[in-house]
Amino acid sequence: MPTARRVRRQPARQTGRIPQHGAGRVVALAAGALILAVSARAAPETARAAAAQPTAPPFGTYLSGVVAGALGDADAASGRLLQVLGSDPGDPGLRSQAFIFSTLAGRPDAVRLAPLITSNPLAPLVSGNARALAGDWAGAQASYGGIEKTPLNQLLQPLLLAWAEQGAGHTDLAMTRLVPLTQGNPIAGVYALHAAMIADLAGRNDQAAALYAQALSLYPGSDMVLVEQYGGFLARNGKPAIAQGMVHALVKAVPLLAIAESGLDSSLTTPRLGGATRPACAGLALAYLTMATLIQQQAPRGQEAESFMLRFALDLQPDLTPARLLLADLQSGAHQTQQALGTLRQIRPGDPLAPVAALRIAALDASLGGATDRADAHAILARLATTYPKRPEPLQSLGDLLQDEGHFREAIAAYDHAIALMSPLATDDWPILFARATAYDRDRQWPRAQSDLQQALSLAPEQPFLLNYLGYSWVERNHDLDQARRMIERALDAKPDDGSIRDSLGWAMYRQNDVPGAVRTLERAAEQIPEDPTVNYHLGVAYWSAGRHVEARDQWLWALNLHPDRQQEARLRAALSAAAQQGGDPVGAADALPVSVP
């Protein structure tokens, strides 16, 4: 079976997301309620707008705008809907749609439209943010005070009002609003953190210290905002070692930040809010970022609500880098690679998190697949490796890129260098051994690949990707099938929804001559991942062995339509050719092929 098949069984690589504090089911419900509120009001207006102008000249533009919005391209959607709105400015449905997508795209048109929108819970937030940026703190308080009482807004509103009060110079009012919420509240830690930041900004160091400590006790130190704000406070007040310890704990909890550790340490003494041009606006931005990270943790289907929160954060503070990283990850997850690159490329080179962004840019460039894009990725990784010679991350990413390009020995050399920098390896370092193992395997150096896999399993004995890869590889080689099957079964117990692992189990059953069990298991795998050519090849083999020859041919023909790689295609064609001959042995014909096809 093709080596590339086994490579596909690697875990997903890290993205630009920075996991932060979660606050329970209340956040998931709140995010869902916001999405429903926005969608419920937009849907009938969309229908009315479509019905109102079925033959009007702008209808094609309108329709393309709706389609762009459905595909997640907020900038294109807003541009087209605003164009149509110019022809019919009185249409409330068009106005609402244009407002929603302008808000998601960060267009200033959203501010212009917000006062005209009466039925959308986002409109007062947009108006309040604009007033805050203009220094109209009374107007901002009025806008925030009038927001609809959706579940998410009820969590967010105290933060917005407190920062607006602080912006107006009313620190006592802000503290009176937040401090009572730091006890017995689902997100008490969030309120304690923001109260601490306001006290810190106002020079009330004793109160700030107590509130920061309370925030730390209420949620873990892996929260980016907490570490930056509390760490900065400690560093500025004579406790740099404790602050650096917090940064180190953050990096340990969120490994994708490791390359930025020295930069984060160096930036601790730089005033955060106090050094901002508009400190209260920066505080508002952090309030929205906090909500976005809570949604990320607790509402896996809350991407739309998270996008709104991140957009508001960046409207208020464009250089809020954690928000850019999170927004770019949402965009890339929605297959909007160019938008994600545009978001990341606005991060200034001197930002402490710039190397994290650069690694992400390199990965996105490589994913585009063009020669220029890949050259750009190589250049970024080479520069990072030179700038951070003691960090393994650029070398590991370079190894991944080289392996994707088929340069296996160069990839192995990059992984070797990275592993030398990481020595001794810890439990969480198993992925780089796995990556090097796949490169060895694809370079037909199986003994070394097996050694890396076994070492990785010694670090992470129950890691399902490792168990599945090694188990499947042994099945392919007819090596210790009983142990291979046990490993695959452990992997499937850990990830029962993974069709690739179920396919491995079915293939192990087939190799153990359990044809009925193989058919049942492979049919289930084909239901889980119906467009996988290898699963369909395996199922065809099981069908043929069960005497179901017509179904076997159908499965192989279907697999040929699923863009198999060259080795997969060769096996499928060999099987089909043998099946067409009287008394042919398609399974034997496929197995007789060499392991690698040039």
N, C-alpha and C positions, 0 to 999 in steps of 0.2 A: 504494500500500500504506500502511497506517496509520502515522502517525508514531510512535504509541505502541509499535509493534513494534520500531522502531529503538531507542527508549529502553530497552527491556528488555535490550538488548545491552550495557548498562553493566557494568563490573566490580563485584564485590561490595564493599560499603563496609566500612571497617575496623570491627572489633569490639573488645571490651574485652580481648582477649588480649595479653599482654606476652611476645613471643618471648624466649626465653632460651637458655642454652647447651645444645648437644646433645652426647651422648657416645657415639654410635655404636649399632651393631646390638645390643649387649649389653642396652641399656635396653629396646628393643622386645621382645626375647625375654623379658626379666624381667617386663615388664608383661603380656605374653600369658600367661606361666605363672601369674601371680597370678590373672588372670581365669579361666583354666581351673581352677585349684585351688578357687576359691570356687564357680564354677558347677558343677563336677563333683560337689561335695559337696552343694550345695543341690538339684540336680535330682532325685536319687532320694528325698531327704527330702520334696520337694514332692509327688512322686507318692505316697509313702506317706501323707502327710498328707491328700491328696485322697481316697485310697482308704479311709482310716480313718473318714471322717465324711461319706459321701455323703448321708446323710439327716438329719444333725444340724441343729438350728435355726441354729447359727452358720455353716453352710456357705455361705450367700449372702454373709455378711460376709467369709468367708475368700476366696471366689472373687473378690469385688470388690477385695480386697486384692492378690491375685495379678495381677489385670488392671491395677490402679494401678501395681504394680511394673513390669509389662511396658511400661507407657506412660511410665515414668521418673518417676512421682510418688512418691518415696520417703517423703515425710511421710504421705501418705494411706495408702500401703501399710503402713507400720509401724503407724499408728494402728489400722487394721482388723485386722491380724494380731495385735497385742497384745491387742485386744479378744477375739479368738477364743482366744488363748493363756490368757486369764483363765478361760475355761471348761474348758480342758484343759491345765493347766500342765505335765503330765508328757510331753507329746508332743514328742519331740526334733526332728522335722521342722518343726513350727510354731515351736519355740523358735529353731531355726537361721535360718529365714526372717525371723522377727521381729527377730532380732539383726542380720542383714545390712541390712535396710531401716532399722532404728533407727540403725545406724552411719552410713548414707548421709544420713539426715535430721538427724543431729546430736542425737538424742534421748538423754537421760540413761539411758533404759531399756537402752541398749546396754551401759553399764557394769554394770548390775545382771545382765544376762544373760551377760556374757562369761565369768565363772567356771564357768558351767554348760555352755559350749560346748567340746567337746573335739576337734572335727573341722574347725575353721575357722581358717585361718592368720591371720585378722584378730583373733581373740579375745585373744591375748597382747598385741597392740599396743594394743587398747582398754584392757586392764587396766593395762598399763605407763603409758599416758598418764594414766589416772586416779590412779595412785599418784604419778606425778611431780607432778601438780597438788596432791596432798595433802601434798607434801613428803616422802613415803616413798621416798627414793632407793634404799634397799636393795631394797625391793619392786619398784621400777621396773627396777632392774638385773636382778632375777630374772626378771621378765616378759620383758624384751627379750632376755635371754640364752636364754630357752626358746622363742623363735619358731621356727617351722618353716623349714627351710633352702630356701625357694623362691628362685629367682634374684633376684627383686626384694628379698626380705628380706636376702639375702646382701650386696647393695649397701648397703642401708639400715642393717642392724644395727650396723656399727661407729660410725656417726654417733649412733645412739640410745644405745648404751652409753657412748660418750665423753661425751655431754651429761649422762647420768645420773651418771657419775663426777664430772663438774665440779659438778653440783648437790650432790653429797655432799661437795664440797670437795677432791676428789682430782685436782687439775689434772695432776700428773705422770702418773697412770695414764691420763688422757684423752689427753694428748699422746703417750704411749708407744703408745697404741692407733692413733692417727691418722697420726702422722708417717711411719711406714714405708709407709703406703698412698699417700703423695704422689709416689711414683716407680713407674713401670712398671705403672700401674693404668688400666683403661679410663676411670675417673672420678677420676683423680688430682687434677684441678683442684678438684673438689668437696671432697675430703678436705683439700686444702691450705687452702681457704677456711674450712672449719669449724675446722680446727686453728688458723688465724689468729684466728678470732673467740674461741676459748677462751683463747688466749694474750693477746689484747687485753683480754678480760674480767678476766683474772687480773693485769693490769698488767705483763705481760712484753713491753714495747714492741719491743725489738729482735727478738725471735723472731716477734712478730706482724708486724712490717714485712717481714721476710724471707718469711714464709709468704704474706702478702697479695700480695707481688710475684710469688711463684711461681704463685699462683692466677691472677693476671692474665695471666701468660705462657702458661698452659695453656688458658685459654679466653677468648673475646673480651670486650671491655668493655661489650657490650650486655646483660650479665646484671644484672638488677635488684638481686639480693641482693648481688652483688660490689660494684657501684657504691655502694650505700647503706652497706655495712659498711666497705669499704676507703676510700671517699671520706670517710666520717665520721671514720675513723681519721686520715687525712691532714689534714683540716680541724682536728681537735682537737690536732694535733701540728705546727701552724705552717705547713702547706702547703695553704692554702685554694684557691690558684689551680689547683694540680694536681687537687684534688678537683672543682672546678667544671668543669675540662676533661673529667673523666670523665663528669660529668653531661651535658655538652654532647654528648659522643660517644654516650652512651646515647640521648639524644633524637634525634640524627641517625640512629641505627640503628633507632630505634623511634618513628616520627613521631607516633603517637597519644599519646605522652607530652609533646609539645611544649608544650601549654598548662600543664603542671605544672612546667616547667623552673625558673621562679623559686622556686616552693615547695620543690622538691627542693634547690635551692641553699641556701635559707634554713635548711633542716632539717639540713644537714650537720653542724653543730656540736652538735646535740642527741644525747646519748648514745643509742645504739640498745639494745643488750643491757643495758648497764650501767644504763640508765634504766628498764628494765622491772621490774615488781613481782616477777616470778619470772624472772630472767635465763636460767636453764638451761631452763626451760619454753619461753621465747622461742626459745632455740637449737634445741630439739627441733622447734618449729613450723617453723623455717627449714629443718631437715633434711627434713621432709615436703614443704615447698614446693619445695625443690630437686628432690626425686624427681618431684613432679608436673610441673615444668617440663621435666625430662628426658623424661618419658613423652610430654608434649605434643609435643616436638620429634621424637622418634624412633619413637613408636608411634601412628600415626594412628588405630588402632582400639582404643586403650587408654583410652578415656574413663572406663570404669568404675574401672579402677585409679587413674587420675588423680583421679577424684571422691573415692575413699577417702583418698588422700594429702592432698587439699585440706581435706576434712572434719576429718581429724586435726589439720592445721595450725591450723584455726580453733577447734577444741576447746581447743587449748593456748594460743592467742593470738587471741582474737576480733577484735582490731583490726589483724590482719595484712592490710593492704589489698590487696597484690598477689594474695594467695590469694582474696580476695573477688572481685576482678576476673576471675580465671581461672574460679572456680566459677560466677559469673554467666554467663560466656560459654558454659560447658558447658550450663548450664540453658537459656539462650536458644537454643542450637543444637539442643536437644532439644524445642524449642517449649514450654518451660515459662516463659513470659514473666513471669507473676506471681511465680513463685519467684525468677527472676533479679532482678526489681525489689526483692523483699524482701531479697535478699542485698546488693544495692548500697545500699539506703537505710539500712543499718546503718553505713555509712561516715560518720564524723563530719565536719562541715563544715570543720573546720580541718586536716584531713589533707592532706599535700602532694599526694596523688593524688585529692583530692575533685573537682577540675574534670574529670578524666578520667572519673570515675564519673558525674558530672552529664551529660556529653555522652552517655554510654551510656544513662543513664536517659531522657534526652530521646528518643533513637532508639527505645528500647523502648516508651515511652509512645506515640509516633507510630505504631508498628507495630500497636498495639491498635486504632487506627482510630476510636475513639469521639470525639465532639466534646469531651468533658471531657479525655480523654487527650491529644488534640492541643493543646488549650488549655494543658494542663500543660507539654507539650513546648515550646510557644512561650514560655511564661513562663520556663522554665529557660534557654533559649537567649538570651532577652533579658537575663536577669540575668547570664549569663556574658559576653555581649558588653559589658555595662556594667562588669563587674568586671575584665575583661581586654581593654581597648580596643585594645591593640596586637596581639592574637592573632587570626588569621584563622579558627581552627577553629569558634567559635560561629557566625560568619557563614556559613561554608561549610555547616554543618549546617542552619542556618536556610534557606539556599538550597535544600538537598535537600528539606526539609520543605515549603517553599512550592511547589516544583516537583511534588512528589507530590500536593499539593492542587489542582494546576492553575492556580496563580497564577504564571504564567511570568514576567511582567515584574517582579513583586516579587522573584522568585527571582533574576532577572538582576541586579537592583540589589544584592542581598545578595552574589552572587558578585563583582560589580564591586568592592565594598568590600573583600572578602576578598583579591582579587587585588592591589588597591592596597597592602595591608599586606604582601603576600608579595613584591613587586617588589624586585629582578629575579627572575624565576621560574627555578627549577633543574630538573634532569632529573626529580626525583621529584614535581614539581608538576603534571605533565600531567593528573592526575584532575580538578582544578578547572576547567581549560580544557574538558575533556570534559563536565563537568557543565553548564557554561555553554553549551556548544555544543548540548547536548540541549534546554536551555531555549529557546534561540534557535530551534532547529528546530521545536519544538512550538508556538512563538509565530509560526510561519510567517515567520521572518527567516532564510531559508536562507543568503544570502551571508555574514552574520555567523557563523552556525553553521559554515559551511565554513572561514572564516578561523580560527576557534578550533581546529577539528580539525587544520588544517594547521600551526598554531603548536604544538599539542600533539605532533604527529608530528615536528616539528623538535626537540623536547625528547626524545622517546622514539620513534625511527624504527621500531623493530620491535615496538611494543606492539600485540598482536593485537586488543584491543578497539577501538583507534583505527583500525587498518587495516580491520577489518571494518565499522565504522560508516560510515566515509567511503566505502569501496568499495560497500557496499550502497546508500548514499544516491545515489551516482552511477548505479548500476544502475537505481534507481527513476526517475531523471531521464533515462535513456538518454544519459548523458554519459560519454564516453571509456570505453566498455565494456572495451576491452582493458586499460587501466591499472587500472580498477576490479577486473577479474578477477585481475590480478596481485597487487593488494593483498590481496584476499580469500584467494588461495592462500597468500600469506606468513602471513596470520593462521592459516589452517588448519594449516600446517606447524608453527606454534608450539603450537597447541591442537587436536590431531587428534580429541580426544574431545568437542569442543564442537559439538553439533548445530545451534546457531544459525548458527555460521560455515559449516558444511557446507550449510545451507539457503541462505545467501547465495550460495555458490558455485553451487549448483544453479540458483538464480534468474538468476544472471549467464549461465550456460550457456543457459538458456531464452531470455533476451533476445538472445543471440548466434545464435539459431536452431539450437543444438545440442540438439535435443529428446531424442535417445537418451541423450546424456550427462546432460542435466538429469533425466530419469526415474531413471537409476541413482543419481545423487547425491542427489536429493530422497527417494528410497526409503530410502536409508541414513540421511538426516537424520531421517526419520519414525520409523525404528527407534530412533534415539538419543533423540529427544524426541517420543514419540507423542501427547502430549496438548497440543501446541502448535498452536493454530488456524491460525497463519500458515503453518507448514510444511505442514499438510494442505491449505490453500488452494493453495499453490504446487504441491504434488504433483498436485492435481486439475487445475490448469491444464495441467501437463505431460502428464498422461494424456489430456486432451481433445485437445491438439495432436497427440498420438501416435495418435489415433483410438480410444482406449480410453474411450469415452464412459460406459459403465456404471460403470467404476471411478472416473472423475472425479466423477460424481454421488455415489457412495458416499463419496468422500473429503470432498466439500463438506458432505454431510449429517452426517458424523462431526464435522467441524470446528464445525458449529453447536452441537453438544452440549458443546463444550469451553470454554464461557463466553467467546466472543470479545468484544472491545470493540465499540462501536457502529459504528465505521467498518469493522472486519472483518466484522461481521454484515451490514452493508449490501452489501458486496461479495459475500459468500457467497450472500445471497438473490437478488441481481441475476443471479449466474451460474446459480443453480438455476432461476430463472424463465425465463431465456433458453434453458437446456438443455431445458426442457419444451416449447418451441415448435419446430415443424417448421422446420428450417433455421436455428435460432437461433444466435447467436454469444455464448455465455456469457462468453468471455474479453473480447471487445470491450465487452459490457454492463458488466462489472465495471470495466474500465479507464476507461469513460466517466464513472464517478462522480467528483464533486469530491474533492479531496485530503482535505478535512476534512468530517466529518459533525457537525452541531451536537449 
